[in-house]
Amino acid sequence: MPELPETETIAGDLDRLVTGCTIVGVEVLKRDVLRGCTPRSLTAALTGATILRCWRRAKLVVFDLSNGRRLAVQPRFTGSLLVSEGTPAASADDYITVAISLSDGRRLSYRDVRRLGTVELFTTTTFSRYSARLGVEPLDPDFTSARLSGLLRGSRQAVKKLLMDQRRIAGIGNIYANEALWRAGIDPSRPGRALTTDEGESLQSAIVSVLREAVAARGTTFRDYRDPSGARGGYGERLQAYGRGGQPCLRCGRRLVVTQAVDGRSTVFCPRCQS
């Protein structure tokens, strides 16, 4: 967390909220979240730049700046990007790591309880190189069932692990891998190469539909995820697999199983529907 639906929500909100604003100040309170820059170099690169666009790539929230730089934030488990009026001192919140003052008096803050997320500075060239190492975007038109089958074909790894491999498919994490596999009726431990053409089509459709529905619901909040206004995501109440271990399967009534055997992460599946 956050995965594609959450970062898509964050990026879309920030694009509406801060595009066109000029950065007038930067305060780094926890430097251990920085990558590819120091507090001094980050402040120098951002101050005076105007935010041209905010968008998502994989699980990154990306800011395009007027000086040709790109700022990329990966919230990971407990990070959030919040827009506030900026009146309280940033140091009043122990979990704010970087505070960016905007020309209209508001503040954009990166808040991260466990500080496992990152704030990284790129040029357009270095970001392009970074992005090239990431996989296909599952909501792009070229993510077809044939493309998915090609990504899975020949691999002995569990299909769930392959779905979460960011070098193959960008943005899918544990929550939505569980959901898509349940919806498609596929055992998460099946080797990727064992899926039939029909199963590949079902899985591609399930991935796209689950992600689109989650984006429309503004993501899933279990504990830490918040949108830029501090609101929770609404998809949690619609989850059919993840977080429901031990409860009845909503399709057949069999009790859902929880295991860490597939990839070391919590995997929830129906032993009847996904056999």
C-alpha positions in Angstrom: 0.0 0.0 0.0 -0.6 2.3 -1.7 -1.0 0.4 -4.9 -2.1 1.6 -8.4 -5.7 2.8 -7.4 -4.4 4.7 -4.4 -1.5 6.4 -6.2 -3.8 7.2 -9.2 -6.2 8.9 -6.7 -3.4 10.9 -5.1 -1.9 11.9 -8.4 -5.2 12.9 -9.9 -6.2 15.0 -6.9 -2.8 16.7 -6.7 -3.0 17.5 -10.5 -6.2 19.4 -9.8 -5.0 21.0 -6.5 -1.4 22.1 -7.1 -0.8 22.3 -10.9 0.2 25.9 -11.7 1.5 26.6 -8.2 5.1 27.8 -7.8 7.2 26.3 -5.1 8.5 29.0 -2.8 10.1 27.0 0.0 11.2 23.4 1.0 11.7 22.1 4.5 13.3 18.6 4.9 12.6 17.2 8.4 13.5 13.6 7.8 16.3 13.2 5.3 16.3 9.4 5.3 13.4 9.4 2.8 15.4 11.2 0.1 16.9 9.4 -2.8 19.2 10.9 -5.4 19.4 14.2 -3.6 20.4 15.9 -0.4 18.2 18.4 1.5 20.2 21.2 0.0 20.1 20.0 -3.6 16.4 19.2 -3.3 15.6 22.7 -2.0 17.7 24.3 -4.7 16.0 22.2 -7.5 12.5 22.8 -6.3 12.5 26.4 -5.1 11.2 28.7 -7.8 9.9 25.9 -10.0 6.3 25.7 -11.1 4.4 22.5 -11.0 3.2 21.7 -14.5 1.6 18.4 -14.0 1.1 15.6 -11.5 0.6 12.0 -12.7 1.2 8.4 -11.8 3.7 5.8 -13.0 3.4 2.3 -11.4 3.2 3.2 -7.7 4.9 6.5 -8.0 3.4 10.0 -7.8 5.3 12.1 -10.3 5.5 16.0 -10.4 6.7 17.6 -13.7 8.4 20.9 -12.9 9.0 23.9 -15.1 12.8 23.6 -14.8 12.9 20.2 -16.4 13.1 18.2 -13.2 10.8 15.5 -12.0 10.0 14.8 -8.4 8.8 11.3 -7.7 7.2 10.1 -4.4 6.7 6.5 -3.6 4.4 6.3 -0.5 4.8 2.6 0.1 3.2 1.4 3.3 2.4 4.4 5.4 3.1 7.5 3.2 0.7 10.2 2.2 0.8 13.5 0.3 -1.4 16.1 2.0 -2.4 19.6 1.0 -3.1 22.0 3.8 -3.5 25.7 4.4 0.0 25.7 5.7 -0.5 27.7 8.8 0.8 25.1 11.4 4.6 24.6 11.5 5.6 21.4 9.7 7.6 20.3 12.7 4.4 20.2 14.7 3.7 16.8 13.1 6.4 14.2 13.9 5.5 12.2 10.8 6.0 14.9 8.2 9.2 14.3 6.3 9.2 17.0 3.6 7.1 20.1 3.5 6.8 22.2 0.3 5.5 25.7 0.6 3.4 26.9 -2.4 2.9 30.3 -3.9 -0.7 30.5 -2.8 0.1 30.0 0.8 -0.8 26.3 1.0 1.6 23.5 1.9 2.2 20.2 0.3 3.6 17.7 2.8 4.9 14.2 2.5 3.9 12.4 5.7 5.2 8.9 6.4 4.8 7.1 9.8 7.3 4.4 9.2 9.5 6.3 6.6 9.6 3.4 4.2 8.6 5.6 1.3 10.9 7.7 -0.8 11.2 11.2 -2.3 13.5 11.2 -5.4 14.6 13.8 -7.8 15.1 13.1 -11.5 15.9 14.8 -14.8 13.5 13.8 -17.6 16.4 11.6 -19.0 17.1 9.8 -15.7 13.3 9.3 -15.1 12.9 7.8 -18.6 15.6 5.3 -17.9 14.0 4.4 -14.5 10.5 4.1 -16.1 11.9 1.9 -18.9 12.7 -0.8 -16.2 9.1 -0.9 -15.1 6.4 -3.1 -16.7 3.3 -2.3 -18.7 0.6 -0.2 -17.1 -2.5 -2.5 -16.6 -5.0 0.3 -17.4 -3.3 1.2 -20.7 -5.0 0.0 -23.9 -2.0 -2.2 -24.9 -2.5 -4.4 -21.7 -4.4 -7.0 -23.7 -4.9 -10.7 -22.8 -2.3 -11.5 -25.4 0.2 -9.2 -23.7 -0.5 -10.7 -20.3 -0.1 -14.2 -21.6 3.3 -13.2 -23.0 4.3 -11.9 -19.7 3.3 -15.1 -17.9 4.4 -17.6 -20.5 7.4 -19.7 -19.8 7.6 -18.8 -16.1 7.4 -21.4 -13.3 6.8 -18.8 -10.7 3.4 -18.5 -9.0 1.0 -16.4 -11.0 0.3 -14.1 -8.0 4.0 -13.4 -7.7 4.3 -12.6 -11.4 1.4 -10.1 -11.2 3.2 -8.2 -8.4 6.5 -8.1 -10.3 6.8 -4.4 -11.2 9.2 -5.3 -14.0 6.3 -7.1 -15.7 3.2 -5.2 -14.7 3.4 -1.9 -13.0 1.2 -0.9 -10.0 -0.3 -4.2 -8.8 0.4 -5.1 -5.2 -0.9 -7.7 -2.8 -4.5 -6.4 -2.3 -5.4 -6.2 -6.0 -3.5 -9.4 -7.0 -5.6 -11.3 -4.5 -8.8 -9.7 -5.8 -8.1 -10.2 -9.5 -7.2 -13.9 -9.0 -10.3 -14.5 -6.9 -12.5 -12.8 -9.5 -10.8 -14.9 -12.3 -11.2 -18.1 -10.4 -7.4 -18.9 -10.6 -5.3 -20.5 -7.9 -2.6 -17.9 -6.9 0.0 -20.7 -6.7 -0.4 -21.9 -10.3 2.7 -21.4 -12.4 2.3 -18.6 -14.9 3.1 -20.9 -17.8 0.3 -23.3 -16.8 -2.5 -20.8 -17.5 -4.6 -21.6 -20.5 -5.6 -19.0 -23.1 -9.1 -18.7 -21.6 -7.7 -18.3 -18.1 -5.4 -15.6 -19.4 -8.3 -13.7 -20.9 -10.3 -14.0 -17.7 -7.4 -12.8 -15.6 -6.7 -9.8 -17.8 -10.4 -8.8 -17.6 -10.4 -9.3 -13.8 -7.3 -7.2 -13.3 -8.6 -4.3 -15.4 -12.1 -4.4 -13.8 -10.8 -4.6 -10.3 -8.4 -1.7 -10.7 -11.0 0.5 -12.4 -13.5 -0.2 -9.7 -11.0 0.6 -7.0 -9.9 3.8 -8.7 -13.6 4.9 -8.9 -13.9 4.2 -5.2 -10.7 6.2 -4.5 -8.7 3.2 -3.3 -8.6 1.0 -0.2 -7.9 2.2 3.3 -7.2 -0.4 6.0 -5.2 1.9 8.3 -2.8 4.5 6.9 -3.8 5.4 3.3 -5.4 8.9 2.9 -6.0 11.0 -0.2 -4.5 14.6 -0.3 -7.5 16.0 1.6 -7.0 13.4 4.4 -10.1 11.2 3.4 -10.1 7.4 3.4 -10.6 5.2 0.3 -13.9 3.5 -0.2 -13.1 0.2 -1.8 -12.4 -1.7 1.4 -16.1 -2.7 1.8 -16.1 -4.2 -1.7 -13.1 -6.5 -1.3 -14.1 -10.1 -2.0 -10.9 -11.9 -1.0 -8.2 -9.7 0.6 -8.7 -9.3 4.3 -11.5 -11.9 4.4 -9.5 -15.0 5.3 -11.6 -17.5 7.3 -14.9 -15.9 6.1 -17.3 -17.5 3.6 -16.5 -17.2 -0.1 -19.0 -14.8 -1.6 -19.2 -17.0 -4.7 -19.6 -20.5 -3.3 -19.8 -20.2 0.5 -16.6 -22.2 1.2 -14.3 -20.7 3.9 -11.5 -18.6 2.4 -8.0 -19.8 3.2 -5.1 -17.5 4.2 -1.5 -18.6 3.5 2.0 -17.0 3.3 3.3 -19.9 1.2 2.9 -18.4 -2.2 5.2 -15.4 -2.0 5.7 -14.7 1.7 2.8 -12.2 1.6 -0.8 -12.8 2.9 -2.6 -14.7 0.1 -6.4 -15.3 0.5 -8.1 -17.7 -1.9 -11.1 -20.1 -2.1 -10.0 -23.7 -2.3 -13.1 -24.6 -4.2 -13.5 -21.7 -6.7 -9.8 -21.3 -7.4 -8.8 -24.9 -7.6 
